[in-house]
Amino acid sequence: MGDPAEGPVTAVRVEWTGARFRLHLVRGAGGMSVVDGGAKPGDAMSALLGLGVPAEEAEHCVREVEPGYRA
């Protein structure tokens, strides 16, 4: 059996820490992980896309903390 912190991303929450974005990921196997999302909204978007999150969902997640952001 694989590590529950691995596998496809099924839910995301993006958090701005004041200096960097933090990506809270829920994985298909029920695991959770937190990864660095970079210092800019575009960095967070790229990180989400690299994790397999569809573009529309990734943009929505980033806009939750950066309302004016457009990919």
mmCIF file of the N, C-alpha and C atoms, coordinates in Angstrom:
data_MODEL
# 
_entry.id   MODEL 
# 
loop_
_atom_site.group_PDB 
_atom_site.id 
_atom_site.type_symbol 
_atom_site.label_atom_id 
_atom_site.label_alt_id 
_atom_site.label_comp_id 
_atom_site.label_asym_id 
_atom_site.label_entity_id 
_atom_site.label_seq_id 
_atom_site.pdbx_PDB_ins_code 
_atom_site.Cartn_x 
_atom_site.Cartn_y 
_atom_site.Cartn_z 
_atom_site.occupancy 
_atom_site.B_iso_or_equiv 
_atom_site.pdbx_formal_charge 
_atom_site.auth_seq_id 
_atom_site.auth_comp_id 
_atom_site.auth_asym_id 
_atom_site.auth_atom_id 
_atom_site.pdbx_PDB_model_num 
ATOM 1   N N  . MET A 1 1  ? 0.850   -1.176 0.000   1.00 0.00 ? 1  MET A N  1 
ATOM 2   C CA . MET A 1 1  ? 0.000   0.000  0.000   1.00 0.00 ? 1  MET A CA 1 
ATOM 3   C C  . MET A 1 1  ? 0.894   1.238  0.000   1.00 0.00 ? 1  MET A C  1 
ATOM 4   N N  . GLY A 1 2  ? 0.522   2.253  -0.766  1.00 0.00 ? 2  GLY A N  1 
ATOM 5   C CA . GLY A 1 2  ? 1.323   3.464  -0.875  1.00 0.00 ? 2  GLY A CA 1 
ATOM 6   C C  . GLY A 1 2  ? 1.125   4.416  0.285   1.00 0.00 ? 2  GLY A C  1 
ATOM 7   N N  . ASP A 1 3  ? 1.957   5.405  0.322   1.00 0.00 ? 3  ASP A N  1 
ATOM 8   C CA . ASP A 1 3  ? 1.882   6.454  1.327   1.00 0.00 ? 3  ASP A CA 1 
ATOM 9   C C  . ASP A 1 3  ? 0.622   7.287  1.075   1.00 0.00 ? 3  ASP A C  1 
ATOM 10  N N  . PRO A 1 4  ? -0.253  7.494  2.096   1.00 0.00 ? 4  PRO A N  1 
ATOM 11  C CA . PRO A 1 4  ? -1.480  8.265  1.866   1.00 0.00 ? 4  PRO A CA 1 
ATOM 12  C C  . PRO A 1 4  ? -1.220  9.728  1.506   1.00 0.00 ? 4  PRO A C  1 
ATOM 13  N N  . ALA A 1 5  ? 0.003   10.215 1.730   1.00 0.00 ? 5  ALA A N  1 
ATOM 14  C CA . ALA A 1 5  ? 0.332   11.592 1.351   1.00 0.00 ? 5  ALA A CA 1 
ATOM 15  C C  . ALA A 1 5  ? 0.704   11.677 -0.125  1.00 0.00 ? 5  ALA A C  1 
ATOM 16  N N  . GLU A 1 6  ? 0.642   10.552 -0.819  1.00 0.00 ? 6  GLU A N  1 
ATOM 17  C CA . GLU A 1 6  ? 0.901   10.510 -2.251  1.00 0.00 ? 6  GLU A CA 1 
ATOM 18  C C  . GLU A 1 6  ? -0.413  10.239 -2.972  1.00 0.00 ? 6  GLU A C  1 
ATOM 19  N N  . GLY A 1 7  ? -0.392  10.313 -4.275  1.00 0.00 ? 7  GLY A N  1 
ATOM 20  C CA . GLY A 1 7  ? -1.593  10.042 -5.050  1.00 0.00 ? 7  GLY A CA 1 
ATOM 21  C C  . GLY A 1 7  ? -2.183  11.321 -5.592  1.00 0.00 ? 7  GLY A C  1 
ATOM 22  N N  . PRO A 1 8  ? -3.262  11.196 -6.350  1.00 0.00 ? 8  PRO A N  1 
ATOM 23  C CA . PRO A 1 8  ? -3.852  12.370 -6.990  1.00 0.00 ? 8  PRO A CA 1 
ATOM 24  C C  . PRO A 1 8  ? -4.438  13.349 -5.969  1.00 0.00 ? 8  PRO A C  1 
ATOM 25  N N  . VAL A 1 9  ? -4.334  14.616 -6.291  1.00 0.00 ? 9  VAL A N  1 
ATOM 26  C CA . VAL A 1 9  ? -4.886  15.671 -5.439  1.00 0.00 ? 9  VAL A CA 1 
ATOM 27  C C  . VAL A 1 9  ? -6.395  15.715 -5.662  1.00 0.00 ? 9  VAL A C  1 
ATOM 28  N N  . THR A 1 10 ? -7.161  15.640 -4.572  1.00 0.00 ? 10 THR A N  1 
ATOM 29  C CA . THR A 1 10 ? -8.620  15.676 -4.686  1.00 0.00 ? 10 THR A CA 1 
ATOM 30  C C  . THR A 1 10 ? -9.223  16.959 -4.129  1.00 0.00 ? 10 THR A C  1 
ATOM 31  N N  . ALA A 1 11 ? -8.460  17.697 -3.316  1.00 0.00 ? 11 ALA A N  1 
ATOM 32  C CA . ALA A 1 11 ? -8.936  18.972 -2.772  1.00 0.00 ? 11 ALA A CA 1 
ATOM 33  C C  . ALA A 1 11 ? -7.717  19.828 -2.425  1.00 0.00 ? 11 ALA A C  1 
ATOM 34  N N  . VAL A 1 12 ? -7.892  21.136 -2.549  1.00 0.00 ? 12 VAL A N  1 
ATOM 35  C CA . VAL A 1 12 ? -6.792  22.076 -2.306  1.00 0.00 ? 12 VAL A CA 1 
ATOM 36  C C  . VAL A 1 12 ? -7.306  23.269 -1.526  1.00 0.00 ? 12 VAL A C  1 
ATOM 37  N N  . ARG A 1 13 ? -6.485  23.765 -0.632  1.00 0.00 ? 13 ARG A N  1 
ATOM 38  C CA . ARG A 1 13 ? -6.725  25.065 -0.006  1.00 0.00 ? 13 ARG A CA 1 
ATOM 39  C C  . ARG A 1 13 ? -5.432  25.838 -0.095  1.00 0.00 ? 13 ARG A C  1 
ATOM 40  N N  . VAL A 1 14 ? -5.515  27.059 -0.599  1.00 0.00 ? 14 VAL A N  1 
ATOM 41  C CA . VAL A 1 14 ? -4.342  27.920 -0.731  1.00 0.00 ? 14 VAL A CA 1 
ATOM 42  C C  . VAL A 1 14 ? -4.381  28.929 0.405   1.00 0.00 ? 14 VAL A C  1 
ATOM 43  N N  . GLU A 1 15 ? -3.246  29.109 1.054   1.00 0.00 ? 15 GLU A N  1 
ATOM 44  C CA . GLU A 1 15 ? -3.134  30.040 2.177   1.00 0.00 ? 15 GLU A CA 1 
ATOM 45  C C  . GLU A 1 15 ? -1.977  31.001 1.907   1.00 0.00 ? 15 GLU A C  1 
ATOM 46  N N  . TRP A 1 16 ? -2.188  32.275 2.198   1.00 0.00 ? 16 TRP A N  1 
ATOM 47  C CA . TRP A 1 16 ? -1.125  33.281 2.113   1.00 0.00 ? 16 TRP A CA 1 
ATOM 48  C C  . TRP A 1 16 ? -0.583  33.487 3.516   1.00 0.00 ? 16 TRP A C  1 
ATOM 49  N N  . THR A 1 17 ? 0.709   33.285 3.698   1.00 0.00 ? 17 THR A N  1 
ATOM 50  C CA . THR A 1 17 ? 1.305   33.372 5.035   1.00 0.00 ? 17 THR A CA 1 
ATOM 51  C C  . THR A 1 17 ? 1.895   34.742 5.315   1.00 0.00 ? 17 THR A C  1 
ATOM 52  N N  . GLY A 1 18 ? 1.796   35.652 4.375   1.00 0.00 ? 18 GLY A N  1 
ATOM 53  C CA . GLY A 1 18 ? 2.378   36.979 4.539   1.00 0.00 ? 18 GLY A CA 1 
ATOM 54  C C  . GLY A 1 18 ? 3.648   37.138 3.729   1.00 0.00 ? 18 GLY A C  1 
ATOM 55  N N  . ALA A 1 19 ? 4.272   36.032 3.361   1.00 0.00 ? 19 ALA A N  1 
ATOM 56  C CA . ALA A 1 19 ? 5.477   36.069 2.545   1.00 0.00 ? 19 ALA A CA 1 
ATOM 57  C C  . ALA A 1 19 ? 5.442   35.027 1.430   1.00 0.00 ? 19 ALA A C  1 
ATOM 58  N N  . ARG A 1 20 ? 4.695   33.954 1.647   1.00 0.00 ? 20 ARG A N  1 
ATOM 59  C CA . ARG A 1 20 ? 4.651   32.858 0.679   1.00 0.00 ? 20 ARG A CA 1 
ATOM 60  C C  . ARG A 1 20 ? 3.265   32.213 0.687   1.00 0.00 ? 20 ARG A C  1 
ATOM 61  N N  . PHE A 1 21 ? 2.973   31.536 -0.401  1.00 0.00 ? 21 PHE A N  1 
ATOM 62  C CA . PHE A 1 21 ? 1.747   30.755 -0.479  1.00 0.00 ? 21 PHE A CA 1 
ATOM 63  C C  . PHE A 1 21 ? 2.023   29.367 0.064   1.00 0.00 ? 21 PHE A C  1 
ATOM 64  N N  . ARG A 1 22 ? 1.059   28.820 0.775   1.00 0.00 ? 22 ARG A N  1 
ATOM 65  C CA . ARG A 1 22 ? 1.146   27.458 1.287   1.00 0.00 ? 22 ARG A CA 1 
ATOM 66  C C  . ARG A 1 22 ? -0.037  26.697 0.692   1.00 0.00 ? 22 ARG A C  1 
ATOM 67  N N  . LEU A 1 23 ? 0.247   25.527 0.140   1.00 0.00 ? 23 LEU A N  1 
ATOM 68  C CA . LEU A 1 23 ? -0.785  24.710 -0.500  1.00 0.00 ? 23 LEU A CA 1 
ATOM 69  C C  . LEU A 1 23 ? -1.097  23.518 0.385   1.00 0.00 ? 23 LEU A C  1 
ATOM 70  N N  . HIS A 1 24 ? -2.334  23.439 0.840   1.00 0.00 ? 24 HIS A N  1 
ATOM 71  C CA . HIS A 1 24 ? -2.809  22.321 1.655   1.00 0.00 ? 24 HIS A CA 1 
ATOM 72  C C  . HIS A 1 24 ? -3.509  21.356 0.704   1.00 0.00 ? 24 HIS A C  1 
ATOM 73  N N  . LEU A 1 25 ? -2.999  20.145 0.593   1.00 0.00 ? 25 LEU A N  1 
ATOM 74  C CA . LEU A 1 25 ? -3.488  19.187 -0.379  1.00 0.00 ? 25 LEU A CA 1 
ATOM 75  C C  . LEU A 1 25 ? -4.127  17.980 0.305   1.00 0.00 ? 25 LEU A C  1 
ATOM 76  N N  . VAL A 1 26 ? -5.265  17.564 -0.200  1.00 0.00 ? 26 VAL A N  1 
ATOM 77  C CA . VAL A 1 26 ? -5.878  16.308 0.226   1.00 0.00 ? 26 VAL A CA 1 
ATOM 78  C C  . VAL A 1 26 ? -5.678  15.356 -0.940  1.00 0.00 ? 26 VAL A C  1 
ATOM 79  N N  . ARG A 1 27 ? -5.162  14.181 -0.631  1.00 0.00 ? 27 ARG A N  1 
ATOM 80  C CA . ARG A 1 27 ? -4.836  13.207 -1.670  1.00 0.00 ? 27 ARG A CA 1 
ATOM 81  C C  . ARG A 1 27 ? -5.910  12.132 -1.767  1.00 0.00 ? 27 ARG A C  1 
ATOM 82  N N  . GLY A 1 28 ? -5.981  11.474 -2.916  1.00 0.00 ? 28 GLY A N  1 
ATOM 83  C CA . GLY A 1 28 ? -6.978  10.447 -3.174  1.00 0.00 ? 28 GLY A CA 1 
ATOM 84  C C  . GLY A 1 28 ? -6.962  9.310  -2.169  1.00 0.00 ? 28 GLY A C  1 
ATOM 85  N N  . ALA A 1 29 ? -5.816  9.014  -1.612  1.00 0.00 ? 29 ALA A N  1 
ATOM 86  C CA . ALA A 1 29 ? -5.709  7.917  -0.647  1.00 0.00 ? 29 ALA A CA 1 
ATOM 87  C C  . ALA A 1 29 ? -6.094  8.362  0.757   1.00 0.00 ? 29 ALA A C  1 
ATOM 88  N N  . GLY A 1 30 ? -6.576  9.592  0.899   1.00 0.00 ? 30 GLY A N  1 
ATOM 89  C CA . GLY A 1 30 ? -7.000  10.089 2.202   1.00 0.00 ? 30 GLY A CA 1 
ATOM 90  C C  . GLY A 1 30 ? -5.921  10.822 2.965   1.00 0.00 ? 30 GLY A C  1 
ATOM 91  N N  . GLY A 1 31 ? -4.729  10.902 2.406   1.00 0.00 ? 31 GLY A N  1 
ATOM 92  C CA . GLY A 1 31 ? -3.644  11.597 3.082   1.00 0.00 ? 31 GLY A CA 1 
ATOM 93  C C  . GLY A 1 31 ? -3.692  13.089 2.831   1.00 0.00 ? 31 GLY A C  1 
ATOM 94  N N  . MET A 1 32 ? -2.970  13.814 3.632   1.00 0.00 ? 32 MET A N  1 
ATOM 95  C CA . MET A 1 32 ? -2.876  15.263 3.471   1.00 0.00 ? 32 MET A CA 1 
ATOM 96  C C  . MET A 1 32 ? -1.411  15.652 3.466   1.00 0.00 ? 32 MET A C  1 
ATOM 97  N N  . SER A 1 33 ? -1.107  16.733 2.761   1.00 0.00 ? 33 SER A N  1 
ATOM 98  C CA . SER A 1 33 ? 0.240   17.263 2.780   1.00 0.00 ? 33 SER A CA 1 
ATOM 99  C C  . SER A 1 33 ? 0.161   18.768 2.587   1.00 0.00 ? 33 SER A C  1 
ATOM 100 N N  . VAL A 1 34 ? 1.203   19.446 3.025   1.00 0.00 ? 34 VAL A N  1 
ATOM 101 C CA . VAL A 1 34 ? 1.315   20.895 2.862   1.00 0.00 ? 34 VAL A CA 1 
ATOM 102 C C  . VAL A 1 34 ? 2.618   21.144 2.131   1.00 0.00 ? 34 VAL A C  1 
ATOM 103 N N  . VAL A 1 35 ? 2.540   21.912 1.046   1.00 0.00 ? 35 VAL A N  1 
ATOM 104 C CA . VAL A 1 35 ? 3.733   22.207 0.265   1.00 0.00 ? 35 VAL A CA 1 
ATOM 105 C C  . VAL A 1 35 ? 3.840   23.703 0.025   1.00 0.00 ? 35 VAL A C  1 
ATOM 106 N N  . ASP A 1 36 ? 5.049   24.138 -0.267  1.00 0.00 ? 36 ASP A N  1 
ATOM 107 C CA . ASP A 1 36 ? 5.303   25.548 -0.565  1.00 0.00 ? 36 ASP A CA 1 
ATOM 108 C C  . ASP A 1 36 ? 4.726   25.879 -1.933  1.00 0.00 ? 36 ASP A C  1 
ATOM 109 N N  . GLY A 1 37 ? 4.063   27.038 -2.024  1.00 0.00 ? 37 GLY A N  1 
ATOM 110 C CA . GLY A 1 37 ? 3.474   27.461 -3.282  1.00 0.00 ? 37 GLY A CA 1 
ATOM 111 C C  . GLY A 1 37 ? 4.160   28.654 -3.898  1.00 0.00 ? 37 GLY A C  1 
ATOM 112 N N  . GLY A 1 38 ? 5.292   29.067 -3.347  1.00 0.00 ? 38 GLY A N  1 
ATOM 113 C CA . GLY A 1 38 ? 6.026   30.192 -3.914  1.00 0.00 ? 38 GLY A CA 1 
ATOM 114 C C  . GLY A 1 38 ? 5.602   31.526 -3.334  1.00 0.00 ? 38 GLY A C  1 
ATOM 115 N N  . ALA A 1 39 ? 6.224   32.587 -3.848  1.00 0.00 ? 39 ALA A N  1 
ATOM 116 C CA . ALA A 1 39 ? 6.008   33.924 -3.307  1.00 0.00 ? 39 ALA A CA 1 
ATOM 117 C C  . ALA A 1 39 ? 4.995   34.752 -4.098  1.00 0.00 ? 39 ALA A C  1 
ATOM 118 N N  . LYS A 1 40 ? 4.647   34.316 -5.293  1.00 0.00 ? 40 LYS A N  1 
ATOM 119 C CA . LYS A 1 40 ? 3.747   35.082 -6.154  1.00 0.00 ? 40 LYS A CA 1 
ATOM 120 C C  . LYS A 1 40 ? 2.551   34.210 -6.536  1.00 0.00 ? 40 LYS A C  1 
ATOM 121 N N  . PRO A 1 41 ? 1.428   34.825 -6.880  1.00 0.00 ? 41 PRO A N  1 
ATOM 122 C CA . PRO A 1 41 ? 0.266   34.044 -7.295  1.00 0.00 ? 41 PRO A CA 1 
ATOM 123 C C  . PRO A 1 41 ? 0.578   33.112 -8.473  1.00 0.00 ? 41 PRO A C  1 
ATOM 124 N N  . GLY A 1 42 ? 1.388   33.576 -9.413  1.00 0.00 ? 42 GLY A N  1 
ATOM 125 C CA . GLY A 1 42 ? 1.759   32.738 -10.554 1.00 0.00 ? 42 GLY A CA 1 
ATOM 126 C C  . GLY A 1 42 ? 2.562   31.514 -10.129 1.00 0.00 ? 42 GLY A C  1 
ATOM 127 N N  . ASP A 1 43 ? 3.373   31.674 -9.080  1.00 0.00 ? 43 ASP A N  1 
ATOM 128 C CA . ASP A 1 43 ? 4.128   30.539 -8.547  1.00 0.00 ? 43 ASP A CA 1 
ATOM 129 C C  . ASP A 1 43 ? 3.180   29.487 -7.984  1.00 0.00 ? 43 ASP A C  1 
ATOM 130 N N  . ALA A 1 44 ? 2.178   29.946 -7.232  1.00 0.00 ? 44 ALA A N  1 
ATOM 131 C CA . ALA A 1 44 ? 1.200   29.021 -6.655  1.00 0.00 ? 44 ALA A CA 1 
ATOM 132 C C  . ALA A 1 44 ? 0.421   28.319 -7.766  1.00 0.00 ? 44 ALA A C  1 
ATOM 133 N N  . MET A 1 45 ? 0.053   29.063 -8.791  1.00 0.00 ? 45 MET A N  1 
ATOM 134 C CA . MET A 1 45 ? -0.669  28.493 -9.930  1.00 0.00 ? 45 MET A CA 1 
ATOM 135 C C  . MET A 1 45 ? 0.183   27.419 -10.604 1.00 0.00 ? 45 MET A C  1 
ATOM 136 N N  . SER A 1 46 ? 1.445   27.714 -10.846 1.00 0.00 ? 46 SER A N  1 
ATOM 137 C CA . SER A 1 46 ? 2.352   26.752 -11.482 1.00 0.00 ? 46 SER A CA 1 
ATOM 138 C C  . SER A 1 46 ? 2.516   25.499 -10.629 1.00 0.00 ? 46 SER A C  1 
ATOM 139 N N  . ALA A 1 47 ? 2.640   25.695 -9.317  1.00 0.00 ? 47 ALA A N  1 
ATOM 140 C CA . ALA A 1 47 ? 2.791   24.554 -8.409  1.00 0.00 ? 47 ALA A CA 1 
ATOM 141 C C  . ALA A 1 47 ? 1.559   23.660 -8.466  1.00 0.00 ? 47 ALA A C  1 
ATOM 142 N N  . LEU A 1 48 ? 0.376   24.266 -8.472  1.00 0.00 ? 48 LEU A N  1 
ATOM 143 C CA . LEU A 1 48 ? -0.857  23.482 -8.537  1.00 0.00 ? 48 LEU A CA 1 
ATOM 144 C C  . LEU A 1 48 ? -0.966  22.726 -9.857  1.00 0.00 ? 48 LEU A C  1 
ATOM 145 N N  . LEU A 1 49 ? -0.629  23.392 -10.946 1.00 0.00 ? 49 LEU A N  1 
ATOM 146 C CA . LEU A 1 49 ? -0.671  22.726 -12.250 1.00 0.00 ? 49 LEU A CA 1 
ATOM 147 C C  . LEU A 1 49 ? 0.315   21.564 -12.283 1.00 0.00 ? 49 LEU A C  1 
ATOM 148 N N  . GLY A 1 50 ? 1.484   21.760 -11.692 1.00 0.00 ? 50 GLY A N  1 
ATOM 149 C CA . GLY A 1 50 ? 2.490   20.704 -11.634 1.00 0.00 ? 50 GLY A CA 1 
ATOM 150 C C  . GLY A 1 50 ? 2.049   19.510 -10.805 1.00 0.00 ? 50 GLY A C  1 
ATOM 151 N N  . LEU A 1 51 ? 1.118   19.731 -9.896  1.00 0.00 ? 51 LEU A N  1 
ATOM 152 C CA . LEU A 1 51 ? 0.584   18.650 -9.067  1.00 0.00 ? 51 LEU A CA 1 
ATOM 153 C C  . LEU A 1 51 ? -0.619  17.965 -9.713  1.00 0.00 ? 51 LEU A C  1 
ATOM 154 N N  . GLY A 1 52 ? -0.978  18.428 -10.916 1.00 0.00 ? 52 GLY A N  1 
ATOM 155 C CA . GLY A 1 52 ? -2.075  17.796 -11.641 1.00 0.00 ? 52 GLY A CA 1 
ATOM 156 C C  . GLY A 1 52 ? -3.438  18.401 -11.412 1.00 0.00 ? 52 GLY A C  1 
ATOM 157 N N  . VAL A 1 53 ? -3.493  19.554 -10.738 1.00 0.00 ? 53 VAL A N  1 
ATOM 158 C CA . VAL A 1 53 ? -4.778  20.222 -10.521 1.00 0.00 ? 53 VAL A CA 1 
ATOM 159 C C  . VAL A 1 53 ? -5.189  20.888 -11.843 1.00 0.00 ? 53 VAL A C  1 
ATOM 160 N N  . PRO A 1 54 ? -6.416  20.673 -12.321 1.00 0.00 ? 54 PRO A N  1 
ATOM 161 C CA . PRO A 1 54 ? -6.856  21.320 -13.560 1.00 0.00 ? 54 PRO A CA 1 
ATOM 162 C C  . PRO A 1 54 ? -6.746  22.849 -13.477 1.00 0.00 ? 54 PRO A C  1 
ATOM 163 N N  . ALA A 1 55 ? -6.439  23.476 -14.602 1.00 0.00 ? 55 ALA A N  1 
ATOM 164 C CA . ALA A 1 55 ? -6.177  24.914 -14.647 1.00 0.00 ? 55 ALA A CA 1 
ATOM 165 C C  . ALA A 1 55 ? -7.310  25.750 -14.053 1.00 0.00 ? 55 ALA A C  1 
ATOM 166 N N  . GLU A 1 56 ? -8.546  25.425 -14.389 1.00 0.00 ? 56 GLU A N  1 
ATOM 167 C CA . GLU A 1 56 ? -9.687  26.212 -13.893 1.00 0.00 ? 56 GLU A CA 1 
ATOM 168 C C  . GLU A 1 56 ? -9.788  26.127 -12.373 1.00 0.00 ? 56 GLU A C  1 
ATOM 169 N N  . GLU A 1 57 ? -9.597  24.940 -11.824 1.00 0.00 ? 57 GLU A N  1 
ATOM 170 C CA . GLU A 1 57 ? -9.638  24.771 -10.373 1.00 0.00 ? 57 GLU A CA 1 
ATOM 171 C C  . GLU A 1 57 ? -8.461  25.474 -9.697  1.00 0.00 ? 57 GLU A C  1 
ATOM 172 N N  . ALA A 1 58 ? -7.282  25.365 -10.305 1.00 0.00 ? 58 ALA A N  1 
ATOM 173 C CA . ALA A 1 58 ? -6.091  26.000 -9.736  1.00 0.00 ? 58 ALA A CA 1 
ATOM 174 C C  . ALA A 1 58 ? -6.283  27.516 -9.668  1.00 0.00 ? 58 ALA A C  1 
ATOM 175 N N  . GLU A 1 59 ? -6.792  28.100 -10.749 1.00 0.00 ? 59 GLU A N  1 
ATOM 176 C CA . GLU A 1 59 ? -7.016  29.551 -10.768 1.00 0.00 ? 59 GLU A CA 1 
ATOM 177 C C  . GLU A 1 59 ? -8.041  29.948 -9.706  1.00 0.00 ? 59 GLU A C  1 
ATOM 178 N N  . HIS A 1 60 ? -9.095  29.166 -9.563  1.00 0.00 ? 60 HIS A N  1 
ATOM 179 C CA . HIS A 1 60 ? -10.110 29.447 -8.551  1.00 0.00 ? 60 HIS A CA 1 
ATOM 180 C C  . HIS A 1 60 ? -9.493  29.431 -7.149  1.00 0.00 ? 60 HIS A C  1 
ATOM 181 N N  . CYS A 1 61 ? -8.665  28.437 -6.873  1.00 0.00 ? 61 CYS A N  1 
ATOM 182 C CA . CYS A 1 61 ? -8.027  28.320 -5.553  1.00 0.00 ? 61 CYS A CA 1 
ATOM 183 C C  . CYS A 1 61 ? -7.128  29.515 -5.256  1.00 0.00 ? 61 CYS A C  1 
ATOM 184 N N  . VAL A 1 62 ? -6.363  29.950 -6.242  1.00 0.00 ? 62 VAL A N  1 
ATOM 185 C CA . VAL A 1 62 ? -5.477  31.099 -6.041  1.00 0.00 ? 62 VAL A CA 1 
ATOM 186 C C  . VAL A 1 62 ? -6.307  32.367 -5.843  1.00 0.00 ? 62 VAL A C  1 
ATOM 187 N N  . ARG A 1 63 ? -7.403  32.507 -6.599  1.00 0.00 ? 63 ARG A N  1 
ATOM 188 C CA . ARG A 1 63 ? -8.263  33.692 -6.451  1.00 0.00 ? 63 ARG A CA 1 
ATOM 189 C C  . ARG A 1 63 ? -8.934  33.778 -5.091  1.00 0.00 ? 63 ARG A C  1 
ATOM 190 N N  . GLU A 1 64 ? -9.048  32.655 -4.396  1.00 0.00 ? 64 GLU A N  1 
ATOM 191 C CA . GLU A 1 64 ? -9.616  32.685 -3.042  1.00 0.00 ? 64 GLU A CA 1 
ATOM 192 C C  . GLU A 1 64 ? -8.798  33.581 -2.125  1.00 0.00 ? 64 GLU A C  1 
ATOM 193 N N  . VAL A 1 65 ? -7.482  33.647 -2.335  1.00 0.00 ? 65 VAL A N  1 
ATOM 194 C CA . VAL A 1 65 ? -6.622  34.492 -1.490  1.00 0.00 ? 65 VAL A CA 1 
ATOM 195 C C  . VAL A 1 65 ? -6.097  35.717 -2.218  1.00 0.00 ? 65 VAL A C  1 
ATOM 196 N N  . GLU A 1 66 ? -6.167  35.721 -3.554  1.00 0.00 ? 66 GLU A N  1 
ATOM 197 C CA . GLU A 1 66 ? -5.760  36.866 -4.376  1.00 0.00 ? 66 GLU A CA 1 
ATOM 198 C C  . GLU A 1 66 ? -6.914  37.179 -5.313  1.00 0.00 ? 66 GLU A C  1 
ATOM 199 N N  . PRO A 1 67 ? -7.950  37.907 -4.845  1.00 0.00 ? 67 PRO A N  1 
ATOM 200 C CA . PRO A 1 67 ? -9.178  38.096 -5.618  1.00 0.00 ? 67 PRO A CA 1 
ATOM 201 C C  . PRO A 1 67 ? -8.988  38.649 -7.033  1.00 0.00 ? 67 PRO A C  1 
ATOM 202 N N  . GLY A 1 68 ? -7.989  39.460 -7.280  1.00 0.00 ? 68 GLY A N  1 
ATOM 203 C CA . GLY A 1 68 ? -7.814  40.044 -8.603  1.00 0.00 ? 68 GLY A CA 1 
ATOM 204 C C  . GLY A 1 68 ? -6.987  39.192 -9.554  1.00 0.00 ? 68 GLY A C  1 
ATOM 205 N N  . TYR A 1 69 ? -6.537  38.029 -9.118  1.00 0.00 ? 69 TYR A N  1 
ATOM 206 C CA . TYR A 1 69 ? -5.633  37.211 -9.923  1.00 0.00 ? 69 TYR A CA 1 
ATOM 207 C C  . TYR A 1 69 ? -6.356  36.592 -11.116 1.00 0.00 ? 69 TYR A C  1 
ATOM 208 N N  . ARG A 1 70 ? -5.704  36.668 -12.273 1.00 0.00 ? 70 ARG A N  1 
ATOM 209 C CA . ARG A 1 70 ? -6.176  35.995 -13.492 1.00 0.00 ? 70 ARG A CA 1 
ATOM 210 C C  . ARG A 1 70 ? -4.977  35.318 -14.124 1.00 0.00 ? 70 ARG A C  1 
ATOM 211 N N  . ALA A 1 71 ? -5.129  34.050 -14.428 1.00 0.00 ? 71 ALA A N  1 
ATOM 212 C CA . ALA A 1 71 ? -4.025  33.279 -15.017 1.00 0.00 ? 71 ALA A CA 1 
ATOM 213 C C  . ALA A 1 71 ? -3.804  33.693 -16.462 1.00 0.00 ? 71 ALA A C  1 
# 
